[in-house]
């Protein structure tokens, strides 16, 4: 099964979602480990941003909408994290 890294970045109240198509990951753990290298680079380049990362398989990714990701990010930032 392939896993994809999804990055949600918010800058000045505007949020965008980015889905990696390359590389794909064989396990959720590999994806999560890679995301730990991405976050510091984003924070360095956009220090005023907030955001989070997710690792979804193909089925999960097909069920997720931008609105759901933004809502999930808002809950995460407000310590009200809930699964989609």
N, CA, C and O of each residue as an XYZ file, in Angstrom:
336
protein
N       0.843     -1.178      0.000
C       0.000      0.000      0.000
C       0.884      1.235      0.000
O       1.905      1.275      0.685
N       0.490      2.240     -0.767
C       1.221      3.500     -0.818
C       0.592      4.523      0.107
O      -0.628      4.592      0.251
N       1.449      5.315      0.729
C       1.020      6.415      1.580
C       1.546      7.711      1.001
O       2.634      7.760      0.427
N       0.753      8.762      1.163
C       1.078     10.069      0.621
C       1.152     11.078      1.756
O       0.353     11.039      2.691
N       2.114     11.973      1.663
C       2.263     13.035      2.654
C       1.383     14.204      2.249
O       1.460     14.690      1.121
N       0.548     14.649      3.173
C      -0.305     15.817      2.972
C       0.160     16.884      3.953
O       0.239     16.648      5.159
N       0.464     18.050      3.421
C       0.933     19.164      4.239
C      -0.111     20.269      4.190
O      -0.529     20.688      3.110
N      -0.530     20.741      5.355
C      -1.439     21.884      5.459
C      -0.620     23.045      6.008
O      -0.054     22.961      7.099
N      -0.563     24.131      5.237
C       0.205     25.309      5.644
C      -0.738     26.507      5.678
O      -1.470     26.761      4.722
N      -0.712     27.230      6.777
C      -1.514     28.453      6.906
C      -0.571     29.631      7.126
O       0.288     29.605      8.008
N      -0.750     30.659      6.306
C       0.029     31.884      6.420
C      -0.954     33.036      6.412
O      -1.727     33.200      5.467
N      -0.923     33.830      7.464
C      -1.795     35.006      7.602
C      -3.263     34.633      7.398
O      -4.010     35.358      6.741
N      -3.666     33.505      7.962
C      -5.061     33.091      7.918
C      -5.497     32.378      6.658
O      -6.643     31.937      6.571
N      -4.622     32.255      5.686
C      -4.925     31.566      4.424
C      -4.261     30.193      4.452
O      -3.043     30.088      4.594
N      -5.070     29.138      4.316
C      -4.540     27.778      4.385
C      -4.522     27.128      3.007
O      -5.424     27.327      2.194
N      -3.484     26.356      2.768
C      -3.352     25.590      1.531
C      -2.918     24.181      1.877
O      -2.198     23.951      2.848
N      -3.375     23.235      1.056
C      -3.024     21.832      1.225
C      -2.144     21.397      0.067
O      -2.397     21.735     -1.089
N      -1.117     20.650      0.395
C      -0.215     20.125     -0.620
C      -0.121     18.618     -0.433
O       0.115     18.132      0.674
N      -0.306     17.889     -1.516
C      -0.246     16.436     -1.467
C       0.957     16.006     -2.289
O       1.068     16.355     -3.465
N       1.852     15.252     -1.677
C       3.010     14.770     -2.411
C       2.613     13.561     -3.247
O       1.941     12.651     -2.761
N       3.025     13.560     -4.474
C       2.837     12.381     -5.312
C       4.153     11.627     -5.455
O       4.165     10.444     -5.793
N       5.235     12.302     -5.203
C       6.561     11.689     -5.180
C       7.310     12.304     -4.015
O       7.311     13.532     -3.919
N       7.916     11.597     -3.164
C       7.896     10.140     -3.131
C       6.605      9.626     -2.490
O       5.927     10.348     -1.759
N       6.286      8.384     -2.774
C       5.244      7.693     -2.020
C       5.956      6.806     -1.009
O       7.145      6.518     -1.150
N       5.233      6.382     -0.007
C       5.843      5.626      1.084
C       5.131      4.290      1.243
O       3.921      4.194      1.039
N       5.878      3.275      1.605
C       5.311      1.927      1.765
C       4.569      1.773      3.082
O       3.664      0.946      3.191
N       4.945      2.565      4.085
C       4.286      2.473      5.391
C       3.953      3.878      5.896
O       4.570      4.864      5.494
N       2.968      3.941      6.781
C       2.612      5.220      7.400
C       3.780      5.739      8.237
O       3.998      6.947      8.329
N       4.518      4.832      8.835
C       5.664      5.223      9.665
C       6.758      5.879      8.830
O       7.364      6.860      9.262
N       7.018      5.338      7.623
C       8.014      5.951      6.739
C       7.574      7.354      6.322
O       8.386      8.277      6.255
N       6.298      7.498      6.048
C       5.749      8.805      5.674
C       5.907      9.787      6.836
O       6.333     10.925      6.637
N       5.569      9.352      8.031
C       5.672     10.218      9.218
C       7.122     10.624      9.472
O       7.394     11.767      9.838
N       8.050      9.691      9.277
C       9.464     10.008      9.471
C       9.921     11.053      8.453
O      10.664     11.971      8.799
N       9.486     10.919      7.216
C       9.828     11.905      6.189
C       9.230     13.268      6.522
O       9.869     14.299      6.309
N       8.010     13.273      7.042
C       7.357     14.548      7.364
C       8.157     15.321      8.410
O       8.134     16.552      8.424
N       8.852     14.614      9.274
C       9.670     15.283     10.291
C      10.844     16.029      9.678
O      11.412     16.912     10.319
N      11.220     15.691      8.449
C      12.282     16.439      7.756
C      11.707     17.618      6.979
O      12.414     18.587      6.703
N      10.431     17.535      6.629
C       9.781     18.585      5.839
C       9.404     19.779      6.714
O       9.606     20.928      6.321
N       8.865     19.510      7.882
C       8.369     20.577      8.763
C       9.444     21.612      9.094
O       9.168     22.806      8.982
N      10.654     21.217      9.496
C      11.664     22.242      9.788
C      12.014     23.115      8.581
O      12.298     24.303      8.737
N      11.994     22.533      7.381
C      12.281     23.325      6.183
C      11.184     24.352      5.925
O      11.462     25.486      5.535
N       9.949     23.950      6.143
C       8.835     24.889      5.964
C       8.925     26.002      6.995
O       8.756     27.176      6.664
N       9.192     25.634      8.254
C       9.274     26.632      9.310
C      10.429     27.600      9.078
O      10.338     28.776      9.430
N      11.512     27.105      8.488
C      12.650     27.978      8.199
C      12.294     28.979      7.099
O      12.631     30.160      7.193
N      11.610     28.501      6.054
C      11.275     29.351      4.920
C      10.052     30.235      5.167
O       9.941     31.316      4.589
N       9.140     29.780      6.020
C       7.921     30.531      6.328
C       7.725     30.576      7.848
O       6.825     29.920      8.372
N       8.550     31.335      8.553
C       8.480     31.331     10.017
C       7.152     31.829     10.578
O       6.815     31.526     11.723
N       6.391     32.592      9.786
C       5.110     33.112     10.260
C       3.966     32.133     10.018
O       2.810     32.447     10.303
N       4.279     30.955      9.497
C       3.232     29.989      9.155
C       2.925     29.047     10.314
O       3.706     28.895     11.254
N       1.761     28.425     10.206
C       1.409     27.309     11.076
C       0.973     26.187     10.149
O       0.710     26.417      8.968
N       0.899     25.008     10.666
C       0.479     23.913      9.806
C       0.690     22.573     10.470
O       1.107     22.475     11.624
N       0.392     21.558      9.710
C       0.561     20.200     10.186
C       0.688     19.277      8.990
O       0.473     19.690      7.851
N       1.035     18.039      9.249
C       1.179     17.050      8.191
C       0.342     15.825      8.531
O       0.072     15.532      9.696
N      -0.059     15.123      7.484
C      -0.804     13.875      7.625
C      -0.257     12.871      6.633
O       0.291     13.248      5.597
N      -0.402     11.613      6.941
C      -0.040     10.545      6.025
C      -1.286      9.708      5.766
O      -1.838      9.091      6.677
N      -1.718      9.698      4.511
C      -2.929      8.983      4.135
C      -2.611      7.936      3.085
O      -1.748      8.143      2.232
N      -3.312      6.806      3.149
C      -3.211      5.849      2.055
C      -4.142      6.302      0.936
O      -4.850      7.299      1.078
N      -4.141      5.570     -0.177
C      -4.908      6.014     -1.343
C      -6.404      6.120     -1.056
O      -7.057      7.065     -1.500
N      -6.942      5.163     -0.323
C      -8.376      5.206     -0.016
C      -8.706      6.386      0.883
O      -9.661      7.117      0.621
N      -7.927      6.579      1.938
C      -8.155      7.707      2.836
C      -8.058      9.030      2.086
O      -8.863      9.937      2.297
N      -7.070      9.126      1.214
C      -6.862     10.356      0.463
C      -8.049     10.661     -0.450
O      -8.420     11.822     -0.621
N      -8.634      9.639     -1.025
C      -9.773      9.856     -1.922
C     -11.009     10.330     -1.163
O     -11.918     10.902     -1.764
N     -11.056     10.100      0.147
C     -12.213     10.478      0.957
C     -12.063     11.839      1.626
O     -13.011     12.335      2.235
N     -10.891     12.443      1.522
C     -10.595     13.700      2.201
C     -10.844     14.872      1.254
O     -10.477     14.814      0.080
N     -11.460     15.923      1.759
C     -11.645     17.147      0.978
C     -10.801     18.261      1.591
O     -10.373     18.160      2.741
N     -10.567     19.308      0.832
C      -9.814     20.461      1.354
C     -10.476     21.028      2.593
O      -9.791     21.396      3.548
N     -11.807     21.103      2.592
C     -12.518     21.661      3.733
C     -12.277     20.823      4.985
O     -12.099     21.358      6.079
N     -12.273     19.502      4.809
C     -12.044     18.620      5.955
C     -10.633     18.803      6.500
O     -10.434     18.794      7.715
N      -9.651     18.968      5.615
C      -8.274     19.180      6.062
C      -8.151     20.493      6.814
O      -7.504     20.548      7.860
N      -8.758     21.548      6.298
C      -8.687     22.842      6.978
C      -9.376     22.787      8.335
O      -8.878     23.359      9.305
N     -10.518     22.105      8.414
C     -11.213     21.961      9.697
C     -10.357     21.166     10.673
O     -10.269     21.504     11.853
N      -9.737     20.122     10.179
C      -8.874     19.301     11.037
C      -7.701     20.127     11.536
O      -7.313     20.015     12.699
N      -7.128     20.963     10.663
C      -6.024     21.818     11.076
C      -6.472     22.799     12.157
O      -5.764     22.997     13.145
N      -7.637     23.411     11.978
C      -8.158     24.346     12.983
C      -8.343     23.657     14.328
O      -8.007     24.225     15.367
N      -8.871     22.441     14.317
C      -9.057     21.687     15.559
C      -7.711     21.376     16.198
O      -7.560     21.468     17.416
N      -6.741     21.012     15.380
C      -5.406     20.697     15.884
C      -4.784     21.925     16.544
O      -4.207     21.833     17.627
N      -4.907     23.073     15.882
C      -4.302     24.286     16.413
C      -4.997     24.752     17.693
O      -4.384     25.422     18.525
N      -6.269     24.400     17.849
C      -7.015     24.765     19.054
C      -7.055     23.643     20.087
O      -7.859     23.681     21.018
N      -6.189     22.644     19.922
C      -6.129     21.495     20.821
C      -7.471     20.784     20.929
O      -7.830     20.278     21.992
N      -8.208     20.749     19.826
C      -9.487     20.057     19.781
C      -9.441     18.972     18.727
O     -10.437     18.705     18.055
N      -8.279     18.344     18.582
C      -8.065     17.407     17.491
C      -9.058     16.245     17.529
O      -9.246     15.595     18.557
N      -9.685     16.006     16.381
C     -10.599     14.892     16.216
C     -10.323     14.247     14.880
O      -9.927     14.926     13.932
N     -10.524     12.961     14.788
C     -10.337     12.280     13.509
C     -11.409     12.705     12.531
O     -12.525     13.055     12.914
N     -11.054     12.668     11.276
C     -12.017     12.987     10.217
C     -12.978     11.815     10.108
O     -13.890     11.840      9.282
